[in-house]
Amino acid sequence: LYIQGASKKGACDGSTAIMALVSDGFESEGEETFPGVKGGVTKVFCANVGDCRGILIRRTDTGWIPVRLSEDHKPTRKDEQQRVIAAGGHIGVDRGGCWRVVKPRG
């Protein structure tokens, strides 16, 4: 019922989520990752669903710069369409003109 009501109002809502994990201790021994923290290289792992975007703001000598951590999972992207179809899903535009990704019934 929600989707039917949202379509009548022209809403193109969907599901999005993002998660990031910052962990240290990779690849080298004994170096300080942060002041007072021993244990190698720090890495950021990022996962997302839907058209959400993860960014990291990095401090440089000249200021702050954004660094993209993820790519949006939008059904209008050709590579995303190929990925969904290869996984057995379907992509289409609903009556309200919103792009939808659905799995086959069954």
Helices and strands as residue ranges (DSSP letters): H 2-9, E 17-26, E 32-34, E 37-38, E 41-49, E 55-60, E 63-68, H 78-86, E 90-93, E 99-102
